[in-house]
Amino acid sequence: MKPLSLDPQQAEAIATRLRDAGYTANPRQEYTSFSKGRGDKTYLHYSRNVIRATVGTQGEEIIRAIFGSPNGKASDSQNDQYSTWFFNGYADKAGSKVY
């Protein structure tokens, strides 16, 4: 599997596509969550270079269209709920919880 890269221009393009799809940005210190209602979130983690999207949502479709299939796992309790893309070479699930 090829390593993924995420630069500031790509992150802004993703944010624009999510906003255009009706998602509302909720900036936090280490990440921005984009919400389109209960159970429909996409997270851009700046500090850990991770993107998570709720499975079966338009946010997940947008991220899949750009980066392909997820290349990592969320924690055991969240893995069935979120698709995960790592951009730092990490591909495991330990320590990758969404906060």
Secondary structure, 3 states (H helix, E strand, C coil): CCCCCCCHHHHHHHHHHHHHCCCEEEECCCEEEEECCCCCEEEEECCCCEEEEECCCHHHHHHHHHHCCCCECCCCCCCCCEEEEECCCCCCCCCCCCC
